[in-house]
Amino acid sequence: MNNRNIYIALILFALLFLISVLLSGCYSLKGSTIPPDVSTYSVGFFENKATTVNPQLSQIITEKLKDKMNNTRLNFTRENGDFNFNGAITGYTISPVTVQGDATATQNRLSIAVNVKFECLKHPELNFEQTFNGFQDFDATKNFSALENNLVADITDQLIQEIFNKAAVNW
């Protein structure tokens, strides 16, 4: 092997090493930072207090949050978990986003707001109460009833991820 090939091999090795260090750093940012002495979680029913009510939304939010927490090492308990989630749906609105010249909406936005109270008795510095907002835009010329389930699924996935990140991930 000549000096040029050795030099290229060393540069490639250094780049691969740097990339692996950077990727491992990114992974740790997304990893769960649940304290080791926390072993259980509970999720109260998220009552729907929005002016406009989607009758399935309370169940969807409650169950999706349980499902997300089931992907951790924590065990579910009905009440008084080490991580305890409670809250309410405070907003469910449809509003125009884009309007054409004749004042007709071409794009609408479905917005959902969820107020979450999170408590960790073992680590009260982690406690918070916060409203999380999510939305999806959709074609105003389409039948909303036909789109609603998919829009709600997308928005609630987004909201649950944000709630989880706030409670269990150190960003």
Order of alpha helices (4+ residues) and beta strands (2+ residues): alpha-beta-beta-alpha-beta-beta-beta-beta-alpha
